[in-house]
Amino acid sequence: MKDIIERLKKVNECDLHLSMIKKDLERLPKELAGQEALPKALRTSIDRAKAEIVRLKMEADAAELEVKSGEEALKRYAGQLNILRHNKEFEAVRRQMDAQRAWNKENESKCYKLLEEAEAKQKALENDSAALAEAEQALALETERVNQTVAELRAQYESLTAEREQMTKDVPDRELELYNRVVSARGQAIAHVESGICSACFMKVPAQVHNLALLGQELVCCPSCGRILTAG
């Protein structure tokens, strides 16, 4: 039985290693997916900025057309002034010209403001584009590293799994079933009794249980944590 316990110790070391590899295989893709968030956010920001720039320029063009139309209207009003004979008609046209000038000025101001906004958006877009290129390059390198690491871990996992099968081949079914149950629940399946204390849960082990572990004629479990005990 002591030989079986020693074998189970090695199996447990293998299982712990397998457990660590499995956690890494689960962790690495998640971490990589998290790093994909920045490029994705930058692409969204760039697309929105492009659409906003198009909108601003269209509105600026519309305002500019309004200005040109207003200038033509002023020319027409100026032509009317030359042929008017009555002061009332003259004053009416002059007021219309003043109103048109104010309207033209408002549209000019609007056009200028829209172009300024478009220019600011363009600068932000260029900054985001540069940041995206950098983020995509970093992501590509990280993806390559993670893929390589994952491939290596999978190869290790397969090798250790095959090694575990060989180690458990000569372990009796009853003992192997007990071990598998404990390792499934606790991970660390084997604990040592030192001075009557379980090395895993640090609880005092009854003297009878300690003696059975010392004899090593059967698998004995800690009453507190359920791990298989070794002693001596």
Backbone torsions as a table, in degrees:
resi	resn	phi	psi	omega
1	MET	NA	-34.9	178.9
2	LYS	-61.9	-35.4	176.8
3	ASP	-63.5	-38.5	179.3
4	ILE	-66.2	-41.0	178.8
5	ILE	-63.3	-42.8	177.8
6	GLU	-62.6	-38.4	178.2
7	ARG	-65.4	-41.7	179.4
8	LEU	-65.0	-31.0	175.0
9	LYS	-60.1	-44.8	179.7
10	LYS	-67.4	-38.1	177.0
11	VAL	-61.8	-40.3	-179.1
12	ASN	-66.0	-38.9	175.8
13	GLU	-60.2	-41.4	178.5
14	CYS	-64.6	-42.7	-179.7
15	ASP	-64.4	-39.9	178.4
16	LEU	-63.8	-40.3	177.5
17	HIS	-64.7	-43.2	178.2
18	LEU	-61.7	-38.9	179.8
19	SER	-64.2	-41.8	178.3
20	MET	-64.0	-42.6	179.3
21	ILE	-63.3	-42.6	180.0
22	LYS	-61.2	-41.9	177.7
23	LYS	-62.6	-41.1	178.7
24	ASP	-65.5	-38.8	178.7
25	LEU	-65.0	-29.5	177.1
26	GLU	-82.4	-35.5	-174.7
27	ARG	-74.7	-45.4	-172.5
28	LEU	-59.5	-48.0	177.7
29	PRO	-62.3	-34.6	178.6
30	LYS	-66.0	-43.0	178.4
31	GLU	-63.8	-39.2	178.8
32	LEU	-65.3	-41.7	177.9
33	ALA	-61.5	-36.0	177.7
34	GLY	-64.6	-34.5	180.0
35	GLN	-75.2	-15.5	177.6
36	GLU	-77.3	-11.6	-177.2
37	ALA	-65.3	-39.8	-177.6
38	LEU	-64.7	-51.5	177.1
39	PRO	-58.9	-38.4	179.6
40	LYS	-62.7	-44.3	179.4
41	ALA	-64.8	-39.1	179.5
42	LEU	-66.4	-39.7	178.0
43	ARG	-63.1	-42.6	178.3
44	THR	-62.0	-43.5	179.3
45	SER	-63.1	-40.9	179.9
46	ILE	-65.0	-44.4	179.4
47	ASP	-61.6	-42.2	179.0
48	ARG	-65.4	-41.0	-179.8
49	ALA	-63.9	-41.2	179.0
50	LYS	-61.9	-45.1	179.2
51	ALA	-63.7	-38.8	-179.7
52	GLU	-68.3	-38.3	178.4
53	ILE	-63.9	-43.2	177.9
54	VAL	-60.2	-44.1	-179.8
55	ARG	-62.8	-45.9	-178.9
56	LEU	-62.2	-41.9	-179.1
57	LYS	-68.3	-36.6	177.3
58	MET	-64.6	-42.5	178.3
59	GLU	-67.3	-36.5	177.7
60	ALA	-65.5	-40.9	178.1
61	ASP	-62.8	-40.9	179.0
62	ALA	-63.7	-41.1	178.9
63	ALA	-65.7	-37.7	179.3
64	GLU	-65.9	-38.9	176.6
65	LEU	-63.5	-37.7	176.9
66	GLU	-62.5	-39.7	179.0
67	VAL	-63.7	-46.1	179.7
68	LYS	-62.7	-41.0	177.7
69	SER	-63.8	-38.3	178.3
70	GLY	-66.2	-37.8	178.2
71	GLU	-65.3	-38.1	176.4
72	GLU	-64.7	-38.5	178.5
73	ALA	-63.9	-39.2	178.1
74	LEU	-63.2	-38.7	178.2
75	LYS	-62.4	-40.1	179.7
76	ARG	-66.2	-42.1	177.9
77	TYR	-62.1	-41.0	179.8
78	ALA	-62.2	-37.5	177.3
79	GLY	-66.1	-35.0	179.3
80	GLN	-67.5	-34.4	-178.0
81	LEU	-59.8	-32.1	-176.6
82	ASN	-72.2	-18.4	-175.6
83	ILE	-112.9	-3.4	-180.0
84	LEU	-76.8	143.3	-178.2
85	ARG	-112.5	-23.0	-176.4
86	HIS	-102.8	142.6	-179.7
87	ASN	-62.1	-37.4	-179.5
88	LYS	-62.9	-43.7	178.3
89	GLU	-65.0	-39.4	178.7
90	PHE	-61.1	-47.0	-179.7
91	GLU	-64.1	-38.8	179.6
92	ALA	-62.7	-45.7	179.2
93	VAL	-65.9	-39.9	179.8
94	ARG	-61.5	-40.9	177.5
95	ARG	-64.3	-39.6	176.9
96	GLN	-62.1	-37.9	178.4
97	MET	-66.9	-40.8	177.9
98	ASP	-61.9	-43.6	179.0
99	ALA	-64.3	-38.9	-180.0
100	GLN	-66.9	-39.6	177.7
101	ARG	-62.0	-41.8	179.0
102	ALA	-62.9	-41.2	179.0
103	TRP	-65.5	-41.4	177.8
104	ASN	-62.7	-42.7	-179.7
105	LYS	-63.5	-40.5	179.0
106	GLU	-63.2	-42.3	178.9
107	ASN	-68.7	-36.7	176.3
108	GLU	-62.0	-44.0	179.2
109	SER	-63.8	-41.3	179.1
110	LYS	-63.5	-43.9	179.2
111	CYS	-61.4	-45.3	179.7
112	TYR	-61.2	-44.1	-179.2
113	LYS	-64.4	-42.0	179.2
114	LEU	-63.6	-40.6	178.9
115	LEU	-67.1	-36.3	176.1
116	GLU	-63.3	-44.1	178.2
117	GLU	-62.2	-41.6	178.9
118	ALA	-63.1	-40.0	178.6
119	GLU	-65.1	-41.7	177.9
120	ALA	-64.0	-40.9	177.9
121	LYS	-63.9	-38.0	179.9
122	GLN	-64.5	-41.6	178.0
123	LYS	-64.1	-42.0	178.1
124	ALA	-63.8	-39.0	178.2
125	LEU	-62.6	-42.5	179.1
126	GLU	-63.9	-40.0	177.5
127	ASN	-63.9	-43.9	179.1
128	ASP	-65.0	-36.6	179.4
129	SER	-65.0	-40.9	177.7
130	ALA	-65.9	-41.9	178.8
131	ALA	-65.2	-36.9	179.0
132	LEU	-65.3	-43.7	179.0
133	ALA	-59.9	-42.6	179.2
134	GLU	-66.6	-43.1	-179.2
135	ALA	-66.0	-39.5	179.7
136	GLU	-67.2	-36.6	177.6
137	GLN	-65.7	-44.6	178.8
138	ALA	-64.0	-39.7	179.9
139	LEU	-66.1	-39.3	178.8
140	ALA	-62.2	-43.1	178.4
141	LEU	-65.3	-42.1	-179.7
142	GLU	-67.8	-37.8	178.1
143	THR	-62.8	-42.4	178.5
144	GLU	-62.8	-43.3	-179.8
145	ARG	-64.5	-45.8	-178.5
146	VAL	-64.2	-43.4	-180.0
147	ASN	-61.0	-40.0	178.7
148	GLN	-67.0	-43.9	179.5
149	THR	-63.4	-43.1	179.7
150	VAL	-62.4	-41.8	178.9
151	ALA	-61.9	-42.0	178.7
152	GLU	-65.7	-42.0	179.8
153	LEU	-65.2	-38.9	178.2
154	ARG	-64.8	-38.8	177.4
155	ALA	-64.2	-42.6	177.0
156	GLN	-62.8	-41.2	-178.7
157	TYR	-62.6	-44.3	179.5
158	GLU	-64.6	-41.0	179.8
159	SER	-64.8	-44.5	179.8
160	LEU	-67.8	-35.7	177.8
161	THR	-62.6	-43.1	177.6
162	ALA	-65.2	-39.8	178.3
163	GLU	-63.9	-39.0	179.3
164	ARG	-64.4	-40.8	179.7
165	GLU	-60.9	-37.7	178.0
166	GLN	-68.1	-40.3	-177.7
167	MET	-68.4	-31.2	-177.1
168	THR	-91.6	-2.4	-174.7
169	LYS	-60.8	-37.9	-176.0
170	ASP	-97.9	6.4	177.6
171	VAL	-85.0	127.0	179.8
172	PRO	-55.7	148.6	-175.3
173	ASP	-58.2	-40.6	-176.3
174	ARG	-62.6	-48.1	-179.6
175	GLU	-68.3	-38.5	180.0
176	LEU	-67.1	-37.7	178.5
177	GLU	-64.5	-41.6	177.8
178	LEU	-63.4	-46.2	-179.7
179	TYR	-60.0	-47.8	-178.7
180	ASN	-59.9	-36.9	179.2
181	ARG	-65.9	-43.1	-178.8
182	VAL	-69.3	-45.3	-177.5
183	VAL	-66.0	-32.4	177.9
184	SER	-66.6	-35.5	-177.9
185	ALA	-85.7	-34.4	-169.8
186	ARG	-115.8	-19.4	-175.6
187	GLY	79.9	-71.6	172.9
188	GLN	-80.5	106.7	-171.4
189	ALA	-93.7	-21.0	-175.4
190	ILE	-111.2	134.3	177.1
191	ALA	-132.9	152.8	-179.3
192	HIS	-107.0	142.0	176.7
193	VAL	-96.9	119.7	178.8
194	GLU	-127.6	119.4	-178.0
195	SER	56.4	35.6	177.0
196	GLY	78.4	10.2	-178.0
197	ILE	-115.3	134.0	176.4
198	CYS	-72.1	127.9	-177.2
199	SER	-71.1	-14.1	-178.2
200	ALA	-92.4	-49.3	-176.3
201	CYS	-105.6	-6.8	177.4
202	PHE	62.4	24.4	175.5
203	MET	-97.2	149.6	179.5
204	LYS	-71.4	133.6	-178.7
205	VAL	-96.7	135.3	177.0
206	PRO	-54.8	146.4	-176.3
207	ALA	-57.6	-39.0	-179.2
208	GLN	-63.1	-42.3	179.1
209	VAL	-65.8	-40.4	178.6
210	HIS	-61.1	-43.7	-179.4
211	ASN	-63.6	-39.8	178.8
212	LEU	-65.2	-37.5	177.1
213	ALA	-66.0	-37.8	177.8
214	LEU	-64.9	-40.2	-179.9
215	LEU	-65.4	-37.2	177.0
216	GLY	65.7	30.2	-178.9
217	GLN	-93.4	-11.4	178.2
218	GLU	-156.3	164.0	177.2
219	LEU	-77.4	127.9	-178.8
220	VAL	-120.4	135.6	-178.1
221	CYS	-108.9	148.0	176.5
222	CYS	-66.3	129.2	179.9
223	PRO	-63.2	-22.3	-176.1
224	SER	-89.2	-50.7	-174.6
225	CYS	-107.7	-12.6	176.8
226	GLY	83.3	2.9	-179.5
227	ARG	-77.9	154.1	178.5
228	ILE	-73.5	130.3	-173.2
229	LEU	-98.2	141.8	170.4
230	THR	-123.5	153.9	179.7
231	ALA	-149.7	165.4	177.4
232	GLY	93.4	NA	NA
